[in-house]
């Protein structure tokens, strides 16, 4: 990405009060915030340049990082925020070349993170029951990630089952993860990772208890992530007043191998 700004780039406009505005550069279109500027006037500029709009106000322009992108992503549903995305990728063991199923695509925020993590040699298969969410996710991936031949989006109810088997990781962001454990177990390879993202303690309880009652999942853990920013300004070094505390719980488990059948003379209690 070490190149000047050009057509189809996503660009973050940052004003003097650090307010951020996410825009797409389209030939023949104007960027309108407070004042306007033609997209073509940004073509060829280096990131970190400053531009002046017709109002006379100056903005810093940068391509958005993933953390910048997600809060500004066009959406009709809540997104998984960056403070949770990082742990999901790490605890989910998502790596280059992995095959990952995503259940519940929303606006495509996690999808973009997964595509970046698995790389061109990996695969991401997303299941979404709502066509309007799927359409928005397609647009967001196209606009803010680009061509993604390693991605497949299926509009259908994941509770009815996945087509894939032997996958490395399954992520679920749906109201009742416990209902999907049978289909998740069939899709995951032995040793694969299941990760659920749920907002309420009741969903946490139901999902963890359902996992604990099964013999095909183990190593169950659950946690939440809290993020506190700090301000360093002169002699004032203190936490900011607003903290990003609870957003959701993350539940992680490993798919276990099927237990081998035991010969009758090897069963406990046999002499």
C-alpha positions in Angstrom: 0.0 0.0 0.0 3.1 2.3 -0.2 1.7 4.3 -3.1 0.0 7.7 -3.6 -3.7 8.0 -3.2 -5.7 7.0 -6.3 -9.2 6.1 -7.5 -11.2 3.7 -5.4 -9.1 4.3 -2.3 -10.9 4.7 1.1 -9.6 7.8 2.7 -10.0 9.2 6.2 -10.4 13.0 6.5 -9.4 14.2 9.9 -10.2 17.8 11.0 -8.4 20.0 13.6 -10.7 18.5 16.4 -9.7 15.0 15.4 -13.1 14.2 14.0 -12.9 11.6 11.3 -14.9 11.2 8.0 -14.5 8.1 5.9 -14.8 8.7 2.2 -14.2 6.8 -1.1 -12.4 8.4 -3.9 -14.4 8.1 -7.1 -13.5 9.8 -10.4 -16.0 12.5 -11.2 -17.4 12.7 -7.7 -16.9 15.4 -5.0 -16.0 14.8 -1.4 -18.4 16.8 0.7 -17.8 17.4 4.4 -17.9 21.1 5.4 -17.0 22.4 2.0 -16.1 20.2 -0.9 -13.2 19.0 -3.0 -13.0 16.9 -6.2 -11.7 13.4 -5.8 -9.3 13.9 -8.6 -7.5 16.6 -6.5 -6.4 13.9 -4.1 -5.0 11.5 -6.8 -1.2 11.4 -6.5 -1.0 12.8 -3.0 1.0 10.9 -0.4 -0.8 9.7 2.8 -0.4 12.2 5.6 -0.9 15.2 3.3 -3.2 18.1 4.2 -5.9 19.3 1.8 -8.0 22.4 1.9 -11.7 22.2 1.1 -13.8 24.9 -0.6 -14.7 26.3 2.9 -11.1 27.0 3.6 -11.0 24.3 6.3 -7.9 22.0 6.2 -8.1 18.2 6.7 -5.4 15.6 7.2 -5.9 12.7 4.8 -4.8 9.1 5.5 -5.9 5.6 4.4 -7.8 4.1 7.3 -6.3 1.4 9.4 -8.6 -1.5 10.4 -9.2 0.2 13.7 -10.2 3.5 11.9 -12.4 1.7 9.4 -14.7 -0.4 11.6 -16.4 2.4 13.6 -17.2 4.2 10.3 -18.2 1.2 8.3 -21.6 1.6 6.6 -24.0 -0.8 8.4 -27.5 -1.7 9.4 -26.3 -4.0 12.3 -23.8 -3.7 15.1 -20.3 -4.6 14.2 -17.6 -6.5 16.1 -15.2 -3.7 17.2 -11.4 -3.8 16.9 -10.8 -4.4 20.6 -12.6 -7.8 20.2 -11.5 -8.6 16.6 -7.8 -8.9 17.7 -8.5 -11.5 20.4 -11.0 -13.4 18.1 -8.2 -13.8 15.5 -5.6 -14.8 18.0 -7.7 -17.2 20.1 -9.3 -18.5 16.9 -5.8 -19.3 15.6 -6.5 -17.6 12.3 -3.4 -17.7 10.1 -2.3 -17.5 6.4 -3.8 -20.3 4.4 -6.5 -21.3 7.0 -10.1 -22.2 6.1 -12.6 -20.3 8.2 -16.4 -20.3 8.4 -18.1 -17.1 9.6 -21.7 -17.5 10.9 -23.5 -14.2 10.8 -21.8 -11.6 8.5 -23.5 -8.4 9.6 -21.8 -5.5 7.9 -18.7 -7.5 7.0 -16.3 -6.0 9.6 -15.0 -9.3 10.8 -15.1 -10.7 7.3 -12.5 -8.0 6.2 -10.3 -8.9 9.2 -10.5 -12.7 8.3 -9.7 -12.1 4.7 -6.6 -10.1 5.7 -5.5 -12.8 8.1 -6.0 -15.9 5.9 -4.4 -14.2 2.8 -4.9 -15.2 -0.8 -4.2 -18.9 -0.1 -6.8 -19.2 2.6 -10.6 -19.4 2.4 -13.4 -17.6 4.2 -17.0 -18.8 3.9 -19.6 -16.6 5.4 -23.2 -17.6 6.1 -25.9 -14.9 6.6 -29.6 -15.5 6.8 -30.6 -11.9 5.9 -30.2 -10.8 2.3 -30.0 -7.1 3.2 -27.1 -7.7 5.6 -25.4 -9.9 3.0 -25.8 -7.2 0.3 -24.2 -4.6 2.7 -21.4 -6.9 3.5 -20.7 -7.5 -0.2 -20.5 -3.8 -0.8 -18.3 -3.1 2.2 -15.8 -5.9 1.3 -15.7 -4.6 -2.3 -15.2 -1.0 -1.2 -12.9 -1.4 1.7 -11.0 -4.6 1.0 -11.1 -5.1 -2.7 -11.3 -8.2 -4.9 -11.7 -11.3 -2.6 -11.7 -14.5 -4.7 -11.0 -16.5 -1.5 -14.3 -15.4 0.0 -17.7 -17.0 -0.5 -21.0 -15.6 0.9 -24.0 -17.9 1.3 -27.4 -16.5 2.1 -29.0 -19.1 4.2 -29.7 -20.2 7.8 -26.5 -21.7 9.3 -28.6 -23.7 11.8 -29.5 -25.9 8.9 -25.9 -26.9 8.4 -22.7 -26.0 6.7 -21.5 -27.4 3.4 -17.9 -27.5 4.4 -16.1 -30.1 6.5 -12.5 -30.2 8.0 -12.3 -26.4 8.4 -9.8 -24.8 10.8 -12.0 -22.3 12.6 -15.7 -21.5 13.0 -16.8 -18.0 14.2 -20.4 -17.5 15.3 -22.2 -14.2 15.9 -25.8 -15.3 16.3 -28.4 -15.2 19.1 -28.3 -18.9 20.0 -24.9 -20.4 19.4 -25.8 -23.6 21.5 -28.3 -24.5 18.8 -25.6 -24.6 16.2 -23.1 -26.9 18.0 -24.0 -30.0 16.1 -23.4 -28.4 12.7 -20.3 -26.7 14.0 -18.9 -30.0 15.2 -19.5 -31.6 11.8 -17.7 -28.7 10.0 -14.6 -28.5 12.2 -11.5 -30.7 11.9 -10.2 -32.4 15.1 -8.3 -29.7 17.0 -10.1 -26.9 15.2 -11.4 -23.8 17.0 -14.9 -22.7 17.7 -15.4 -19.1 18.8 -18.7 -17.5 19.7 -19.4 -13.8 20.2 -22.4 -13.1 22.5 -23.5 -9.8 24.2 -25.3 -11.1 27.3 -24.4 -13.2 30.3 -27.4 -15.4 29.7 -26.1 -16.3 26.2 -22.7 -16.9 27.8 -24.1 -19.3 30.4 -26.2 -21.2 27.9 -23.4 -21.6 25.4 -20.7 -22.7 27.9 -23.0 -25.2 29.6 -24.0 -26.7 26.2 -20.3 -27.1 25.3 -19.5 -28.6 28.7 -22.2 -31.3 28.3 -20.7 -32.5 25.0 -17.8 -35.0 24.5 -16.8 -33.5 21.1 -15.7 -30.1 22.5 -13.1 -29.3 25.2 -10.8 -26.6 26.5 -13.7 -24.2 26.9 -13.0 -20.7 28.0 -14.8 -17.4 28.0 -13.7 -13.8 28.6 -14.4 -10.2 27.7 -12.1 -7.4 26.6 -12.0 -3.9 28.0 -10.1 -1.0 26.4 -9.1 2.1 28.3 -7.4 5.0 26.4 -5.0 7.3 28.1 -4.4 11.0 27.6 -0.8 12.4 27.7 -0.8 16.1 27.4 1.9 18.1 29.1 1.9 17.2 32.8 -1.6 15.7 32.5 -1.2 11.9 32.1 -4.5 10.2 33.0 -7.1 7.8 31.6 -9.7 9.4 29.4 -13.2 9.8 30.9 -14.9 7.4 28.6 -13.9 3.8 28.5 -14.9 1.1 26.0 -15.9 -1.5 28.5 -18.3 -4.4 27.9 -19.3 -5.0 24.3 -19.7 -8.8 24.2 -18.3 -12.1 25.6 -16.0 -14.3 23.6 -16.3 -18.0 24.1 -13.7 -20.4 22.7 -13.6 -24.2 22.5 -11.6 -26.9 20.7 -13.0 -29.7 18.6 -12.0 -33.0 20.0 -11.3 -36.2 18.1 -13.9 -39.0 18.2 -13.2 -41.5 21.0 -12.3 -44.9 19.5 -14.6 -47.7 20.2 -13.2 -50.0 23.0 -13.1 -53.8 22.6 -15.3 -55.5 25.1 -12.4 -57.1 27.0 -10.7 -53.7 27.3 -13.7 -52.0 28.9 -13.5 -50.8 32.5 -14.5 -53.5 34.9 -13.5 -56.4 32.6 -10.8 -58.8 33.9 
